[in-house]
């Protein structure tokens, strides 16, 4: 669904060669024997990197190709990005089309590859240019997130069989935290009036989350690679928000909220804050970890929909 633009495809292969050679030269004299002895795990974006690091612990070194704050849908890796992950033992991608730009890297790498969303039943995109294709944002649901943790633990175990027990135990501990978030959120949603059980966002990135906690979903555009905030999108959403008397609307950190501001002004709904989807924040930000991201979003959503 989402691929590098043509210019990115033309420049990616040379960048890979440069990154691989540079990394090989620099690692020869680094003297960092402890780091060099650990499996290097590369992920396509920061959410997966946090999952892998939490499960892998000090047995692995994890690097995300994309940096905090990046929109992963049409990402074009730089030579610096690729240098960080050159020589990786394991590559972890999301799948479901969101990080297809990794394909050229896979062609040039001997690393094992794991798809974190494998086994998740895809929800189709309901509208727009990609209607009918899989919605890639399965990690936004704590329930689907458990599948991600299982897949990552299994992939790490294949690369480092001696660590299998540690990986499995940490994945279970991690999953228990997601279960607690899900239970808390569903309890709040069940207590909401039916008219307050609609989640309105800029991108349609919350389909799995909305389904699994009992919310309806409305949005301006389905996927960030589409046209964003067109007059037709705004007018249609204004009508829906008015009809349903939705008390609060939201937008995500990697896109402009100007179109959603129009919706809020026209309907009287409150623009209730910034949600995070495709990327973690930096260490000092609101969502430095995956658990923080899911917890932040669920708290913001349920507090906003509980208003007035």
MARVEX-307818 format. One line per field, with one value per residue: residue in one letter; x, y, z of N, C-alpha, C in turn; residue number from 1. Coordinates in steps of 0.02 Angstrom, whole numbers. Layout:
r: c(a;...)
n_X: c(X;...)
n_Y: c(Y;...)
n_Z: c(Z;...)
ca_X: c(X;...)
ca_Y: c(Y;...)
ca_Z: c(Z;...)
c_X: c(X;...)
c_Y: c(Y;...)
c_Z: c(Z;...)
k: c(NUM;...)
***
This chain:
r: c(x;x;x;x;x;x;x;x;x;x;x;x;x;x;x;x;x;x;x;x;x;x;x;x;x;x;x;x;x;x;x;x;x;x;x;x;x;x;x;x;x;x;x;x;x;x;x;x;x;x;x;x;x;x;x;x;x;x;x;x;x;x;x;x;x;x;x;x;x;x;x;x;x;x;x;x;x;x;x;x;x;x;x;x;x;x;x;x;x;x;x;x;x;x;x;x;x;x;x;x;x;x;x;x;x;x;x;x;x;x;x;x;x;x;x;x;x;x;x;x;x;x;x;x;x;x;x;x;x;x;x;x;x;x;x;x;x;x;x;x;x;x;x;x;x;x;x;x;x;x;x;x;x;x;x;x;x;x;x;x;x;x;x;x;x;x;x;x;x;x;x;x;x;x;x;x;x;x;x;x;x;x;x;x;x;x;x;x;x;x;x;x;x;x;x;x;x;x;x;x;x;x;x;x;x;x;x;x;x;x;x;x;x;x;x;x;x;x;x;x;x;x;x;x;x;x;x;x;x;x;x;x;x;x;x;x;x;x;x;x;x;x;x;x;x;x;x;x;x;x;x;x;x;x;x;x;x;x;x;x;x;x;x;x;x;x;x;x;x;x;x;x;x;x;x;x;x;x;x;x;x;x;x;x;x;x;x;x;x;x;x;x;x;x;x;x;x;x;x;x;x;x;x;x;x;x;x;x)
n_X: c(41;93;230;401;427;466;592;651;667;763;876;898;968;1109;1133;1123;1236;1339;1311;1329;1465;1526;1483;1543;1678;1687;1650;1755;1860;1801;1805;1704;1665;1566;1443;1456;1447;1316;1157;1106;962;852;721;574;508;487;397;398;531;538;458;538;657;614;572;688;785;944;1008;1009;1043;952;892;799;747;676;659;605;447;432;335;284;231;268;407;576;722;876;1055;1115;1017;1021;1151;1150;1086;1151;1215;1129;1060;930;781;638;478;320;224;71;71;115;251;315;420;533;569;672;784;780;810;945;1004;1063;996;884;705;562;386;291;153;101;-23;-122;-290;-330;-409;-512;-477;-594;-630;-583;-427;-368;-464;-529;-406;-285;-297;-159;-132;-127;-57;-107;-208;-223;-254;-220;-89;-32;-11;90;194;213;257;376;451;466;540;659;702;734;846;929;936;970;919;782;691;697;651;520;463;473;393;269;251;248;134;36;27;-29;-153;-208;-222;-317;-427;-457;-490;-602;-694;-717;-772;-888;-963;-996;-1118;-1215;-1207;-1085;-990;-907;-763;-669;-551;-404;-330;-380;-332;-365;-445;-433;-412;-529;-629;-597;-614;-742;-791;-862;-794;-741;-666;-558;-474;-424;-295;-129;-60;-150;-244;-260;-373;-467;-594;-712;-693;-690;-818;-903;-869;-903;-1043;-1070;-1019;-1099;-1227;-1212;-1181;-1053;-940;-803;-656;-508;-332;-181;-5;85;32;-47;-165;-256;-369;-452;-472;-560;-672;-702;-732;-846;-939;-943;-884;-751;-579;-482;-350;-184;-155;-52;21;100;228;339;375;520;634;600;473;290;260;366;376;299;194;168;120;0;-70;-76;-153;-274;-315;-329;-429;-539;-559;-589;-708;-790;-825;-938)
n_Y: c(-60;64;143;185;340;366;428;399;260;252;304;227;102;136;206;106;29;119;139;11;-17;89;64;-59;-25;64;-15;-101;-43;-6;-58;-91;-219;-286;-237;-274;-412;-439;-482;-380;-291;-227;-114;-54;58;165;117;-23;-42;-11;-114;-225;-197;-196;-330;-397;-350;-336;-423;-394;-274;-138;-47;81;114;227;387;459;540;532;514;364;316;353;344;389;312;376;390;393;333;202;166;148;26;-64;-225;-293;-425;-463;-408;-317;-287;-201;-243;-270;-172;-44;-18;-50;6;-50;-154;-145;-140;-266;-344;-323;-374;-497;-526;-605;-598;-534;-517;-415;-406;-526;-648;-569;-530;-441;-281;-206;-55;74;174;295;308;185;93;-58;-121;-187;-113;-43;-17;-102;-116;-22;-71;-144;-280;-336;-297;-390;-499;-448;-442;-578;-624;-552;-597;-731;-716;-659;-766;-858;-802;-794;-923;-961;-864;-883;-916;-801;-704;-747;-739;-601;-550;-597;-529;-399;-409;-425;-297;-230;-295;-246;-109;-118;-174;-72;34;-17;-27;108;153;77;139;259;371;315;408;464;377;381;392;518;561;626;542;379;284;210;98;-37;-17;55;-39;-140;-85;-43;69;176;231;378;481;601;573;415;357;415;438;485;626;761;830;888;998;922;812;877;939;828;762;857;856;726;731;830;769;657;718;724;743;773;789;730;736;678;661;669;739;888;979;1068;1051;976;1070;1155;1072;1062;1196;1216;1128;1136;1040;987;1007;890;856;788;639;491;387;329;346;350;474;574;532;624;659;644;510;402;263;111;63;181;257;189;197;337;378;307;360;497;491;430;522;637;599;581;705;845)
n_Z: c(0;42;-23;-62;-142;-317;-333;-212;-220;-319;-259;-148;-155;-183;-64;30;2;33;169;222;197;267;398;421;417;525;634;648;718;838;966;1051;1117;1192;1144;1010;1020;1044;969;834;814;699;673;587;637;782;880;865;893;1030;1082;1047;1116;1248;1264;1225;1312;1394;1313;1179;1048;993;855;780;615;574;654;815;802;665;515;460;343;209;211;179;189;252;220;345;426;376;400;538;552;474;441;524;624;634;561;595;543;524;430;335;241;281;296;175;111;159;81;-17;64;121;11;2;114;229;342;459;447;522;534;625;640;601;597;650;620;481;476;356;263;258;168;39;-56;-33;-5;57;67;187;348;422;558;672;791;877;954;1114;1121;994;1004;1090;1006;926;1022;1051;925;910;1019;981;863;911;987;890;833;943;1027;1158;1239;1244;1350;1432;1343;1318;1446;1473;1371;1411;1533;1483;1402;1500;1552;1444;1441;1559;1528;1425;1492;1585;1497;1424;1527;1559;1437;1428;1525;1469;1395;1255;1147;1164;1122;1010;917;848;731;645;550;496;595;703;701;747;884;920;889;982;1108;1109;1035;908;750;670;543;460;347;275;268;293;175;84;12;125;237;147;75;55;141;265;271;266;384;480;469;518;650;706;693;776;894;952;1084;1087;985;898;851;769;810;704;598;529;628;577;494;577;675;609;604;740;773;695;746;883;958;1066;1033;1087;1112;1075;992;983;861;746;793;932;1058;1099;1236;1336;1306;1290;1263;1281;1274;1211;1293;1362;1253;1213;1334;1355;1243;1262;1386;1353;1255;1322;1427;1354;1287;1394;1434;1457)
ca_X: c(0;135;296;443;418;513;659;679;688;825;935;906;1020;1175;1139;1135;1305;1380;1299;1358;1538;1544;1472;1593;1742;1686;1645;1818;1902;1761;1823;1644;1656;1504;1390;1465;1429;1244;1122;1080;893;830;649;557;489;505;353;425;596;527;436;595;705;584;574;756;826;1015;1036;1008;1047;896;893;743;767;647;670;544;412;427;277;315;195;307;473;633;781;937;1116;1125;971;1042;1214;1136;1059;1190;1240;1080;1046;858;741;568;434;250;183;6;80;136;323;338;483;588;582;738;833;779;844;1017;1024;1059;964;818;652;500;331;263;80;81;-74;-176;-341;-330;-470;-505;-487;-664;-643;-524;-388;-347;-523;-527;-340;-280;-277;-97;-118;-150;-23;-143;-252;-187;-265;-175;-21;-7;14;155;243;226;297;443;487;483;593;721;723;765;912;967;898;985;879;711;651;694;608;451;439;465;336;209;244;228;65;-8;17;-78;-218;-234;-244;-378;-482;-474;-523;-669;-737;-737;-816;-954;-1000;-1013;-1181;-1204;-1190;-1016;-947;-881;-695;-659;-480;-383;-318;-417;-280;-387;-498;-425;-422;-599;-667;-582;-637;-814;-805;-868;-738;-747;-602;-556;-446;-413;-223;-91;-36;-202;-256;-277;-411;-500;-660;-762;-682;-709;-891;-935;-859;-943;-1112;-1072;-1008;-1161;-1282;-1201;-1168;-991;-915;-731;-622;-436;-288;-121;55;126;-4;-75;-233;-294;-435;-493;-493;-620;-727;-718;-765;-912;-984;-942;-846;-686;-519;-464;-280;-144;-145;9;8;155;294;349;409;585;632;570;406;231;253;431;372;236;143;149;80;-68;-102;-90;-209;-335;-335;-352;-492;-594;-572;-623;-777;-828;-842;-1006)
ca_Y: c(0;124;129;243;373;342;452;362;195;257;321;184;51;164;223;44;9;165;127;-53;-10;134;30;-111;7;95;-65;-137;-13;25;-83;-103;-290;-309;-220;-313;-481;-445;-476;-314;-295;-166;-110;-1;119;168;76;-91;-41;-15;-182;-270;-184;-218;-403;-420;-331;-323;-474;-371;-203;-123;17;96;149;294;422;483;594;522;482;304;292;361;362;378;305;412;350;387;281;136;152;123;-42;-108;-285;-318;-497;-471;-350;-323;-238;-208;-276;-240;-119;22;-10;-84;36;-92;-210;-139;-157;-339;-372;-313;-394;-568;-531;-636;-548;-551;-470;-413;-412;-592;-680;-522;-529;-372;-244;-169;17;80;226;328;278;117;57;-130;-146;-194;-57;-68;9;-151;-108;25;-109;-186;-351;-353;-287;-452;-539;-420;-463;-650;-632;-525;-644;-790;-698;-652;-833;-892;-772;-806;-976;-965;-815;-894;-912;-731;-668;-768;-712;-529;-538;-609;-472;-343;-420;-414;-224;-212;-319;-199;-49;-135;-182;-6;74;-43;-10;178;159;48;186;319;371;292;464;483;320;389;419;557;576;648;482;320;240;183;49;-94;6;72;-102;-182;-54;-30;135;187;270;425;514;645;533;346;342;477;448;516;698;770;889;920;1026;869;774;918;949;764;747;905;830;667;751;864;721;613;759;700;797;788;763;722;730;640;702;674;776;952;974;1126;1029;957;1132;1177;1029;1081;1261;1213;1083;1146;987;1009;974;868;841;754;567;465;325;301;358;372;538;565;510;674;675;614;438;373;191;87;63;251;278;162;225;408;384;283;408;558;476;419;585;682;576;585;775;875)
ca_Z: c(0;47;-50;-75;-206;-366;-322;-156;-243;-359;-219;-90;-163;-169;7;67;-8;72;239;241;197;321;462;428;433;592;686;654;769;889;1031;1091;1109;1221;1097;949;1033;1048;905;816;790;666;663;541;672;853;920;862;927;1101;1097;1041;1170;1312;1266;1217;1369;1381;1269;1110;1032;949;820;735;554;579;717;847;768;592;484;431;284;147;236;135;232;235;230;417;451;355;434;606;552;430;475;573;626;629;541;615;512;544;380;319;191;305;289;115;90;183;34;-48;114;128;-47;9;181;247;407;466;443;557;525;693;639;574;639;663;568;459;465;293;259;238;119;12;-110;-15;20;50;85;260;390;451;625;721;856;920;999;1161;1106;938;1027;1118;950;910;1073;1040;864;922;1063;942;817;950;1007;832;825;1004;1061;1230;1275;1232;1411;1451;1295;1328;1510;1468;1329;1451;1579;1440;1382;1558;1557;1392;1463;1609;1493;1389;1541;1611;1445;1409;1583;1552;1379;1445;1567;1431;1358;1186;1103;1176;1107;942;915;788;724;578;510;518;621;767;689;791;952;929;891;1040;1171;1103;1007;836;725;615;530;401;292;297;274;286;106;44;22;196;255;90;94;58;202;323;271;283;455;518;471;561;719;727;699;833;952;980;1127;1079;926;910;793;785;817;643;546;550;654;554;469;634;708;574;627;809;773;663;782;955;991;1092;1008;1154;1122;1024;998;953;824;707;821;1001;1067;1128;1306;1379;1281;1322;1252;1266;1265;1181;1345;1371;1195;1217;1393;1342;1196;1294;1437;1320;1221;1370;1463;1308;1273;1456;1448;1448)
c_X: c(43;205;336;425;475;584;692;703;754;886;947;962;1091;1185;1154;1207;1351;1373;1333;1434;1560;1538;1525;1660;1742;1684;1711;1860;1864;1782;1764;1626;1590;1445;1394;1443;1354;1213;1098;1011;873;754;632;534;493;460;379;492;587;503;496;645;678;587;645;801;898;1048;1043;1022;994;903;831;770;739;657;604;513;402;360;303;285;234;378;526;696;840;997;1131;1080;998;1109;1201;1116;1097;1219;1192;1072;972;826;668;528;363;212;119;14;111;211;351;404;543;610;650;794;837;816;920;1044;1018;1023;900;766;590;449;290;187;56;32;-131;-225;-349;-401;-462;-513;-555;-677;-577;-488;-370;-404;-517;-460;-334;-262;-215;-88;-140;-118;-60;-192;-210;-195;-220;-102;9;21;82;209;262;272;369;483;509;541;660;747;756;836;958;930;911;944;804;668;643;645;535;423;428;405;271;198;220;154;16;-22;-34;-148;-249;-259;-310;-437;-504;-513;-593;-718;-762;-786;-885;-996;-1020;-1084;-1168;-1183;-1118;-967;-923;-813;-685;-587;-465;-374;-359;-371;-302;-440;-493;-439;-496;-641;-658;-600;-709;-832;-820;-811;-759;-680;-608;-530;-426;-339;-184;-63;-88;-201;-283;-314;-443;-568;-714;-755;-707;-785;-927;-928;-898;-1015;-1119;-1066;-1069;-1217;-1274;-1189;-1105;-959;-843;-704;-546;-397;-222;-58;93;92;-29;-147;-278;-363;-480;-513;-556;-681;-749;-756;-837;-963;-990;-908;-778;-630;-479;-392;-248;-136;-80;-7;72;223;289;377;481;578;597;498;351;230;321;430;304;180;120;104;9;-104;-121;-151;-274;-360;-364;-420;-549;-609;-610;-695;-820;-851;-912;-1058)
c_Y: c(62;108;192;275;355;365;416;294;198;269;270;134;79;182;161;23;53;150;63;-48;33;100;-23;-81;33;42;-101;-109;15;4;-97;-177;-315;-297;-263;-385;-492;-445;-405;-323;-228;-169;-52;63;110;126;4;-95;-47;-84;-230;-260;-208;-295;-429;-404;-318;-376;-450;-297;-189;-53;24;133;220;322;442;542;584;493;424;284;298;380;345;373;344;367;341;335;212;117;122;50;-89;-166;-313;-393;-511;-405;-364;-268;-249;-252;-238;-178;-55;34;-51;-55;-4;-143;-205;-156;-233;-372;-369;-338;-469;-578;-572;-581;-574;-497;-471;-424;-480;-626;-634;-525;-457;-344;-205;-94;29;130;252;286;205;75;-18;-161;-149;-128;-80;-56;-39;-143;-61;-9;-149;-261;-373;-345;-349;-498;-514;-444;-536;-659;-607;-571;-706;-775;-690;-720;-871;-866;-790;-859;-979;-916;-826;-886;-840;-692;-684;-738;-637;-511;-548;-552;-410;-349;-409;-339;-201;-235;-271;-134;-61;-141;-115;35;49;-27;62;186;132;95;249;315;349;347;485;428;322;424;453;580;601;588;424;266;202;129;-10;-74;19;8;-138;-151;-32;39;130;233;314;459;557;607;465;332;405;489;478;592;708;835;925;949;973;828;813;925;885;749;794;880;772;686;787;815;678;651;735;756;818;755;766;725;700;684;713;711;842;943;1030;1106;1009;1017;1160;1137;1049;1147;1256;1173;1098;1091;1016;971;954;847;801;680;547;398;296;306;373;442;523;546;559;692;638;538;407;298;173;86;134;276;254;192;297;415;363;333;472;547;470;482;633;664;576;656;793;822)
c_Z: c(0;26;-57;-140;-252;-353;-264;-177;-281;-316;-163;-97;-152;-96;48;61;34;146;262;247;256;389;473;448;505;646;697;711;827;959;1076;1085;1135;1174;1034;958;1035;978;895;784;761;657;618;575;747;898;923;898;1003;1122;1098;1098;1237;1318;1265;1276;1350;1339;1197;1107;980;920;777;674;555;649;749;809;694;573;443;364;219;164;184;178;206;243;304;448;437;386;503;606;505;469;526;567;616;609;560;582;537;496;369;276;215;296;231;89;114;131;1;1;122;71;-39;75;190;313;404;467;479;545;590;694;615;623;659;605;544;455;400;303;228;183;90;-41;-96;12;6;67;162;294;428;525;680;789;903;967;1048;1147;1049;959;1058;1064;929;958;1064;980;874;967;1025;894;853;971;951;821;884;1045;1136;1271;1272;1295;1434;1407;1307;1392;1505;1423;1367;1501;1542;1422;1439;1567;1504;1411;1514;1578;1457;1436;1568;1560;1430;1465;1578;1494;1393;1487;1530;1403;1286;1138;1111;1158;1034;946;847;784;654;532;539;545;683;760;737;863;965;934;958;1107;1166;1079;933;815;667;605;468;340;319;312;259;216;60;52;93;206;196;112;100;122;263;327;292;357;500;525;519;634;747;740;762;899;989;1022;1115;1016;938;845;817;780;753;586;574;575;629;529;527;675;675;597;697;811;746;703;856;993;1014;1058;1070;1163;1067;1040;963;921;796;740;895;1001;1087;1202;1352;1358;1317;1317;1233;1255;1234;1233;1360;1315;1202;1277;1384;1297;1227;1346;1405;1288;1271;1410;1417;1296;1336;1472;1426;1440)
k: c(1;2;3;4;5;6;7;8;9;10;11;12;13;14;15;16;17;18;19;20;21;22;23;24;25;26;27;28;29;30;31;32;33;34;35;36;37;38;39;40;41;42;43;44;45;46;47;48;49;50;51;52;53;54;55;56;57;58;59;60;61;62;63;64;65;66;67;68;69;70;71;72;73;74;75;76;77;78;79;80;81;82;83;84;85;86;87;88;89;90;91;92;93;94;95;96;97;98;99;100;101;102;103;104;105;106;107;108;109;110;111;112;113;114;115;116;117;118;119;120;121;122;123;124;125;126;127;128;129;130;131;132;133;134;135;136;137;138;139;140;141;142;143;144;145;146;147;148;149;150;151;152;153;154;155;156;157;158;159;160;161;162;163;164;165;166;167;168;169;170;171;172;173;174;175;176;177;178;179;180;181;182;183;184;185;186;187;188;189;190;191;192;193;194;195;196;197;198;199;200;201;202;203;204;205;206;207;208;209;210;211;212;213;214;215;216;217;218;219;220;221;222;223;224;225;226;227;228;229;230;231;232;233;234;235;236;237;238;239;240;241;242;243;244;245;246;247;248;249;250;251;252;253;254;255;256;257;258;259;260;261;262;263;264;265;266;267;268;269;270;271;272;273;274;275;276;277;278;279;280;281;282;283;284;285;286;287;288;289;290;291;292;293;294;295;296;297;298;299;300;301;302;303;304;305;306;307;308)
***
